[in-house]
């Protein structure tokens, strides 16, 4: 069955404390995947900016830029961050754009775990 995208509005209202109808679980799981990606991505972006002095692009190219900067570093910890960011971005794109998302619950669990791994690795660079 195709996702009812209006459920995102119900979730937004719920998060803002304005809900009259709770969001469906599918909207919550999709948002969990998206938020998992952005938590890791923004921390990785900020690491490059704040710890390494990178001048970051202001466009949507920032996603590719952050991934590439971690990917080109030969350190295995950077490689792991790059690999996990790539997977998370793919999951996030599916969650945010695909009408159907098989194995959604399992992918949400994996996305959270990968995000935690990225954050752990960033904190230990």
C-alpha positions as CSV (number, residue, x, y, z in Angstrom):
1,X,0.0,0.0,0.0
2,X,1.2,3.5,-0.9
3,X,2.2,5.8,2.0
4,X,-0.4,8.5,2.8
5,X,1.9,11.6,2.7
6,X,-0.7,13.7,4.7
7,X,0.4,11.6,7.7
8,X,3.5,13.8,7.8
9,X,1.2,16.8,8.6
10,X,-0.3,14.8,11.4
11,X,3.2,14.0,12.7
12,X,4.2,17.7,12.4
13,X,1.1,18.7,14.5
14,X,1.9,16.0,17.0
15,X,5.5,17.2,17.4
16,X,4.3,20.8,17.7
17,X,1.7,19.8,20.4
18,X,-1.2,20.7,18.1
19,X,-2.4,17.1,17.2
20,X,-6.0,16.2,17.2
21,X,-5.3,13.0,15.4
22,X,-2.1,11.0,16.1
23,X,0.2,10.2,13.2
24,X,0.3,6.7,11.9
25,X,3.3,4.5,12.7
26,X,4.6,4.6,9.1
27,X,5.0,8.3,9.3
28,X,6.9,7.9,12.6
29,X,9.2,5.3,11.2
30,X,9.9,7.3,8.0
31,X,10.7,10.4,10.1
32,X,13.0,8.3,12.4
33,X,15.0,7.3,9.3
34,X,15.2,10.9,8.1
35,X,16.1,12.3,11.5
36,X,18.8,9.6,12.0
37,X,20.4,10.7,8.8
38,X,20.3,14.4,9.6
39,X,21.6,13.9,13.1
40,X,24.7,12.1,11.7
41,X,25.0,14.3,8.6
42,X,24.9,17.6,10.5
43,X,27.4,16.4,13.1
44,X,29.7,15.2,10.3
45,X,29.3,18.5,8.5
46,X,30.1,20.5,11.6
47,X,33.1,18.3,12.3
48,X,34.6,19.2,8.9
49,X,33.8,22.9,9.5
50,X,34.7,23.3,13.1
51,X,37.5,20.8,13.6
52,X,39.1,20.8,10.2
53,X,38.4,24.3,9.0
54,X,36.6,23.4,5.8
55,X,34.7,26.0,3.9
56,X,31.4,24.3,3.1
57,X,29.2,24.7,0.0
58,X,25.9,26.5,0.6
59,X,23.9,24.3,-1.8
60,X,22.5,20.8,-1.7
61,X,26.0,19.7,-2.9
62,X,26.9,19.8,0.8
63,X,25.6,16.2,1.2
64,X,28.0,14.9,-1.4
65,X,30.8,17.1,-0.2
66,X,30.6,15.8,3.3
67,X,30.5,12.2,2.2
68,X,33.4,12.7,-0.2
69,X,35.6,14.4,2.4
70,X,35.2,11.4,4.7
71,X,35.5,9.0,1.8
72,X,38.8,10.3,0.5
73,X,40.5,10.1,3.9
74,X,42.5,6.8,4.1
75,X,41.8,6.5,7.9
76,X,39.4,3.5,8.4
77,X,37.3,5.5,10.9
78,X,36.7,8.2,8.2
79,X,35.9,5.4,5.7
80,X,33.3,3.9,8.1
81,X,31.7,7.3,8.6
82,X,31.5,7.8,4.8
83,X,30.1,4.3,4.2
84,X,27.4,4.8,6.9
85,X,26.5,8.3,5.7
86,X,26.0,6.9,2.1
87,X,23.7,4.1,3.4
88,X,21.8,6.5,5.6
89,X,21.3,9.0,2.8
90,X,19.9,6.2,0.6
91,X,17.5,5.2,3.3
92,X,16.5,8.8,4.0
93,X,15.8,9.4,0.3
94,X,13.6,6.3,0.3
95,X,11.8,7.4,3.4
96,X,11.3,10.9,2.1
97,X,10.3,10.2,-1.5
98,X,9.2,6.6,-2.2
99,X,5.5,5.8,-1.9
100,X,6.3,2.3,-0.9
101,X,9.1,1.3,1.5
102,X,9.4,-2.4,2.2
103,X,10.9,-3.5,5.5
104,X,10.4,0.0,6.9
105,X,10.6,-1.0,10.6
106,X,13.8,-3.0,10.1
107,X,15.4,-0.2,8.1
108,X,14.5,2.3,10.8
109,X,16.3,0.2,13.4
110,X,19.3,-0.1,11.1
111,X,19.3,3.6,10.4
112,X,19.3,4.5,14.1
113,X,22.2,2.1,14.7
114,X,24.3,3.5,11.8
115,X,23.6,7.0,13.0
116,X,24.8,6.1,16.5
117,X,27.9,4.5,15.0
118,X,28.7,7.7,13.0
119,X,28.3,9.9,16.0
120,X,30.4,7.6,18.2
121,X,33.2,7.6,15.5
122,X,33.0,11.4,15.1
123,X,33.4,11.8,18.9
124,X,36.5,9.6,18.8
125,X,38.4,11.1,15.9
